[in-house]
Amino acid sequence: MRKGVLELCILGIIHKEREAYTTDILEQLKSAQLVVLEGTLYPLLTRLKNADMLSYRWEESTSGPPRKYYSLTETGIKLYAELKGA
């Protein structure tokens, strides 16, 4: 897969949903026939967060541990627009 394609897909999913839980991102990638393992997704999400492309919030879950929901920052929105236009 070309560098940046997976980032574009992830940013697109989060942009469309306004915010997304990791499992939701994986399911949408799978439905688009992009098989991505959690071991690939989590480091990528962390890298995007550290680059100020994503922010997150914790939400308590009734059926397990708290969930981390990701959303785009202003920088992430700009990157998404650039990648989408390229």
Disulfide bonds with the S-S distance in Angstrom:
none
